[in-house]
Amino acid sequence: MYLFLKKHHRFLFFAAWLFINLIQAYTTELFDDEAYYWVYSKYPAWGYFDHPPMIAILIKAGYTLFQNELGVRLFIVLMNTATIYLISHLIEHRHDKLFYSIAASIAVAHIGGMIAVPDVPLLFFVTLFFLTYKKFVQQLNWLNSLFLGISIALMIYTKYHGVLIVFFTLVSNLKLFTRYQTYIVAAIAFSLLAPHFYWQYIHHFPSVQYHLFERNANTYSVAYTMEYLLGQLLLAGPVIGGLLIWSALRYLPLTATERALQYTLNGFYVFFLVSTLKGRVEANWTVPAFVALIVLSHQSIKSKARAAQWIYKSLPITLLLVITLRIYMMLDVNISTIIGKDEFHQNKVWLDTISKKARGLPVVFINSYQRPSKFWFYTGSPALGMNTPRYRRNNFNFWPIETTYLGKPAYVAGDYDTTVLKDKIIAPGFRAKGSAVIPFYYSFMKAHFSELKNKVTSENITISFDVKVPASYLFYFQKSPFDTASIQLAILNLKDTIRYSSSGVTVKQITRQSSRLSVNFPFQLVKGNYDARLGISTAIPGHPTLNSSSFQIRVQ
């Protein structure tokens, strides 16, 4: 047995890694965002509101083979295993036992490796980038330039964080700017990315607007920074993460590739630490740095016997935690009353409740892109996510789902209130929700208001803006009762959370796909700065759609 393990340890390690995640992928219900990305795959495009298209391509390919959770996650699991395998080839003079232990100590690297989100394929393409970069700096030729340009495009087609990988690599080796091959790489990458750039252009750059501006918080909170720091320790390893980060940061790189990895690791941690000054930073945004973390911590620790022993001794604790979590994820239990939110258990229970209440009517979920996505995946019936100024735009603003609902009765679910959504929904994981049947549904989320300018007087607020609407809307805008939908102003940062003001301007006055309007809103505000959004009223009283990005109103 010993000789067998010694001879085949690499195959056994990667085969076990792959097999366990395949089982996990098949037996675990979808997380919220996975269902949303599955809907992506129903509408192939060069881009989406939140992300580039790679995750949709991978899900569509897997779901074509298996119409279940495994199909959604199949290529994610394969790429996760391939990532760990390729990382091992980035390590000079690798110590296999130490490498296995470090990889297994980063719990999110294997247990998170079956979740169909962009971070997993991004890690794969980041690893591919560094492997091609290693060959590129060794031999500057056309073939390596081609492969490096392709790897850059694949990273960015997966997640925009790939831009940071390229930036920190360039900073680590400034001599690259003197090599004409570098510009060939850039030309190849830009050429391959051109379709995505064009998609952003014709959709008014929604991803840029959202990620750079709409996600920012109004004021800084020290909690953002503390959550970020704690999150990085947990992501790097629930038991030994601090040692891995410390070892990787202290390592002195010996090659151009190791130097690029170290600049990437330091750069990601510092960049997103600074980003906490602008708002909450999701812990997983630094996941692309995991390639550098594994490689550099290995190189640092392999010559330090005491540190290596800490890795080996802590590994059983990490694996015990991982096994416990894996079993919990696989079992059909629900502890949402304890942990607050449980995305991967008993989804079919609340979905069945909604289905029975809807009685075959089309379903609309207010202010959620996850719930309509899960409803669609598990019931097979499309659902609509309708966004109000209380929420944010997402890809339901672009998909052709809303048009099929216009003028038809619909079952609407959202936050409970005593006037409209007063039919309570009681189901696990569906708290404080209410619903109602809307006999004649309409909403106009696809109308987009931009280039906003405002003027404030003592009695009203005048806002001028560009209007762009789909051609299909123009018919409804001139037909009753759709033509009564009015343009509304929402002021967000008030003590009562949000206030609406309805103008006298209705959609009937929008007669072209592109135009400019100037609208007066009766609104009195005390001196100060306010965040505002524009919307259009819907068939659901008090729930207008969100039709603009956030903008500021200053009252002097």
Buried (B, 14 or more C-beta within 10 A) or exposed (E): EEEEEEEEEEEEBBEEBBEBBBBBBBBBBBBBBBBBBBBBBBBEBBBBBBBBBBBBBBBBEBBEEBEBBBBBBBBBBBBBBBBBBBBBEBBEEBBEEBBBBBBBBBBBBBBBBBBBBBBBBBBBBBBBBBBBBBBBBEEBEEEBBBBBBBBBBBBBBBBBBBEBBBBBBBBBBEEBEEBEBBEBBBEBBEEBBEBBEEBBEEBBBBBEBBEEEEBEEEEEBEEBBEBBEEBBBEBBBBBBBEBBBBBBBEBEBEEBBBBBBBBBBBBBBEBBBEBBEBBBBEBBBBBBBBBBBBBBBBBBBBEEEEBBEBBEEBBEEBBEBBEEEBEBBBEEEBEBEEEEEBBBBBBBBBBBBBBEBBEEBBBBBBBBBBBBBBBBBBBEBBBBBBBBBBBBBBBBBBBEBBEEBBEEEBBBBBEBEEEBBEBEBEBBBBBEBBBBBBEEBBBBBBBBBBEBEBEBEEEBBBBEBBBBBBEEBBEBBEEEEBBEBBBBBBBBBEEEEBBBBBBEBBBBBBEEEEEEBEBBBEBEBEEEEBBBBBBBBBBBEEBBBBBBBBBEBEBE
